[in-house]
């Protein structure tokens, strides 16, 4: 029999939604989860991010010894955008007449986070774990840089983990590989002058324009793809330069976003950008800086493992369907958590919520789906560890 009623399970999600952890304040979520775990005898540890007062990870464990399964979800959410476009209060979990629970983070991904936390409580209370450890890792900063996951990797929390479950919204398919993400800032420095005497200055915009042109020309020659992940992508999404129409600009910048695959990964994009930098500095006598400020590698696994097969079997059973086993163009904290892991590592992304609900106005998760995932995780995690040989 479950320790937590369905009403309590929904109340926990509602409490998490009310914490406005928009790209910060994950510490408040961590404190909430820590108090929740304490009520059921589960010890947890808060890991603050360096130099941050409101940002932290939370790590909790049930069981002991090996093998170790890691389960993870992020505590931050994205902005609401124009709240006038919402039909529901973004930070008050609201159920509509179709059984959907609305609120910012309901799909991405506080329902997954809550489902993992509650499953630990249920497993601990039921005593169903006969061997091994389940390590719960709630992270900060996933929506921007994954700096919380990077800290967990740096501190060794993934070193002994045999399998990783990330509960991002993916209820329609079990994901075992996904693209990486890279954001690069390119800056051009010049010298200001009056526009009537341009020879006294150096226009920072010109080398940047050439940089973008040459980059697009060279990238158009890239002809690689993955059967699972498709092609890499590259886009210049922001450009700024100058501050007055009659002044020669001394500074210009452009921001680029890439989605990477193993065949053309983050390192290859960085090498491409640096080769264009060298060309522009040589040809234009410019001063270019290439700064990769977000750098999350693609995650590639074979998917041939008992962990994924169990997730597929139970998912089919609990939801009475034949789930797809698939890939994702989105990026998760696995990019950092799985650094140094090979392609035979057991990785599954499977959680409540439709992928398309992430970052949407009136974001929602179906209540029945959320509750079902709790029961699924409660069976899946100890079953995998108990059967591990």
N, C-alpha and C positions, 0 to 999 in steps of 0.2 A: 504494500500500500504506500502511496506517495506521501512524503512528509509535508509537501507544500500543496495546498489546494490550487485549483485553476485560478480562483480569484486572487490568491496571493501571488501567483506567477505573473498575472497581468499587472498587479499592483507594483511589483518589482520593476517591470518594464516601464510603467508609467513614471515611477520615481526617477529612473535613469533619463527618460525623455525630458523631465523637468529641469535637469541639470544642463544648463546651456553651455556645453563644452564645444563651442564653435572655435576650432583651431587653437584651443587652450582650455584651461580649467579641468584637465583630466585628473588632477589631484582630487577634486571634489568627487568625481566618479570613483576613484580608487578608494577614498575614505568610505564611501557608501558601501562598496563591495566588501571592504575589509570588515566593516561592522556586521554585514550580513553573514559573512563566513564565520565570524566569531560566535554568532548565535548557535552555530551547529558544530562547533569544535574544530573548525578548519583554520589552521595558522596561515597567515599571508604576510608578505613583505612589500613595503612600498619603496620603490627605487626612483628618487627624484632625478630629473635630467639636469645635467651640469648647467649652472647659471640660471636656472629657471625656478620661479617661486610657485607657479601654479600648474606645473607639468610634471607628470610622473607615470611610471609603470606600476603594475601590481602583479606579483607572482604568488600563487597559492598551490599547494599540493595535497593530494590524498594518496594513500598507499605508501609503499616504501620499496626501495631497491629498484633493480632493473627487471624487465625493460621499462623504458620511459616513453610515454606518449605526450607530446605537447599539443595543447589546444590554445587557440589564440583569437582575440578580437580586439579591435581598436575602440578607444573611448571617445575620440574626437568626432565631430560632425562638421559638415560644411555650412556655410552661411545660408540663411533662408531666402536671400534675394528680397524682392519687393513683397513684404508681408500682405499688402493689399490684394495680391493675387491668390492668397491662400483662402480656402473656405473654412479652415480649421486653425485654431491656435497652434502654431508650430511646436510649442513647448508644453502642450497639455495633451496627453494621449487621449484620443477621441475615437469611439467606435461608431461607425455608420450602420445603416440598416442592411448592409451586405456583409457584415462581419469583418470589416476592415478596420485596423487600428492605425489612425493617422497621427503623424508627428515627425518632426525632424529627427532623423536617426532611427525611425521605426524599422526601416529596411536596412539602411547602411549606417552602422550595423549593430545598434543596441539590442535588437531582438536576438541576433546571433550571440552577442556577448552575454546577455541575460540567460539565454538557453544553456550556454556552456556552464555558467556559474551555478545555475539551479541544478544541472545534471550532476555536478560535483557534490552538491549537498545531498541529492537523492542517493548517489552511489555510496557516499560515506555512511548515510543512515541505514541503508539496506545491507551493508557489509558484503556486497557482491564482488568486490575486487579481491581476488585470491593471491595475486602476485603483481609486482610492478608498481609504477607510479604514474599518476596523471598530473601533469604540470600545466596549470592554468596561467596564461600570460596575457594580461590586458595591457595594451600599448597606447602610447601617446604619439601624436603627430603623424599618423598614417596618411591623412588627407593631403599632406604637403611634402614631407621629406622622409617619413618613416624613421625619424631620429630615435623614437622609443624602441623600435625593433632593432635598430643598429646598436643601441646600448645593451640590449639583452644578448645579442650575438657577441659583442665585445666582452661582456662579463662572463661568458661561457655557459649561459643557460640553455643553449642548444647543443652543447658538446656531446651529451649522452642520450640525446633524443633519437629514438628509432623511427618515429612516425609523427607527422604534423597534420593537424586539422585546423583549418581557418574557416570560421563560420560567416564569411562574407555572403551577401545575398546571392544565392545560386540554386534556388529550390527546384528549378526545372532541369538541372543537369549537374553532374559531378565533374568538377574541374581538376585536372592534374597537371596542367601546364599553362603558363600565361606569359604575355609580353612583358618586357621591361619598360621603364620610363626614364627619360633623361631630359632635363631642362638645362639649357646653356645660355648664358649671358655673353654677348659679344659687345665690347665697348670700343669706341674709336675716340682718340684724343687728338685735338688740334690746338689752334691758337686763335683767340678772339681778335677781331678788328672791326672797324667800321666798314659797312658794305661798299662804300664809295672808294675804299682803299684795300681791296681784298689781298693785294700782294703783301701787306703787312701782317697778315694772319694765315691760318691754314684751316680750311673747312673740314671739320670732322665728319660731316655727313658723306662726303664723296667717297672716302675709302670704305665706309660702311655699306653704301649702295653697291659698290663694286664687290665687296665681300659677299653680299646676299646673291648677287648675280652669278659670280663664279661658283658659289656653293651650290646653287640650283643646277647649274650646268653639270657639275661633277656628279651630283647626286642622281641626276637623270640617267647616268650611265650604270647605276647600281641595279643589278638584275638578279636578286636573290629572293627566295620565298620559302616558306615552310608549309607543308601540307596541313599542319594543325593550326599554325598561327598566322598564316598568310604572309604579307609583305611588311617590312618595316615602314614607318612613316616619319616624315620630317616636315615641320611647318614653322615658318617665322610668324609669330602670333602678336608680337608687340614691337613697335619701333618708335623711338623718341629721339629728337635732336633739335638743338637751338631753342632760344627763348625770346627772340625779338627779330622781326622781319628785316630790319636794317643792320643787323649785326652778324658777322661771320661766326658760326657756332664753333665752340671749342670742345664740345662733347656730344656724342651721339651713341645710342645703344639699341640693340635689338635682342629680343628674347626668342628662343627657339624651343619647341617641344618635339621630342622624338619618342616613338614607340618601337622598341627594339625586339629582335628575335636572335636566337643563338647564332644564326648564320651571318648576321650583321648586328653585332651587339654594341654595348655602350662604348667599349674601347675602340671599336672601329669608327664609330661616330666621332669620338674625340680626336682620333687621328686624322679624320677627314677635315674637321674644323681647323686643326692646327696646320694642315697642309695649305688650306686656303689663307690662313693668317700669314704664313710665310710668303705666299704669292703676292698678296695685297701690300704687305710691308715692303717687298722688293720693288714692285711695279709702281706703287703710288707714294712710296716714302711715308706711309702712314704709321700710326702707332695703335696696334690692335691687341686687345686682351680677350682671351677665351676662358670663360669661367663656368665649368660644369657644376652647378650648385645643387642640382637634384640628380642622383645617380643610382637608380634601382635596376638591378640586372633582371633579364628575363629568367623565368623559372621553367626548366625543362626536365621532365621525368618520363620514364617509359610507361608508367601506369600499370606495370605488371607486378602487382604486389597484393598481399593478403588484405592490407588495410583498405585499399580502394575497392577490392572485391566485396569486402564486408559492407562497406558504405553503400555500394550499389545494391547488394542483396537486401539490406534492411530498408533502404530508401524505396525500392520497388515494393517491398512488403507493406511498409507503413503508409505509403501514398497510393498503393494499388495501381502502379503504372510501370512502364519500362523506361527508366531514366536514361537519358543520354550520358555518355562518358565523353567529356569534351574539353575544349580549351577556352581561354578568355583573352580578350584584347586588353582588359583592365589589368592593373598591377596591384599586388597585395604586399603585406609585410613579409611574406615568404621570401621576397627578393633579398632581404637582409638576414632573416632567420635561417635561411637555407644556404647561406654562403659556405663554401667548403664542402657542401654535400654533393654527391654524385647523382647521375641521372637514374640510378637505381633506388634512390631514397623514396620512402613512402610519404607522399604528399597528397592531401585531399582538400579542396575548397568546396564546402557544401554547407549551406545555411539557409535560414528562413528569409523569405523576401525574393521578389523578382529582380533580376539584374537591372532591368530598365527603370526600376523605382529609385535607384540611387540618385541623390541630388535633385529630385523632382519637387515641384510644388505639390502640396498635399500628399507627400510621401506616405506610403502605407505598407503594412504587412497584414496578411489575413490572420486573425486570432487563432483559428484552428490549426493553421500551418505552424505558427509559433509554438503552440502547445504540443503539437505532434513532434516537432524537432527536439523538444526537451526529452520526451520519452525515447526517441530514437537514440540520442546521445547517451542517455542513461543506460541503454542496453549495449550500444556499440562499443563504448570505451572499455568497460570491464571485460566484455566478451573477447575483444581483440587481445588484451593483455593476458587474460586467463589461458587463451589458446596459444600464446606465443611460445615458440620452442627455439 
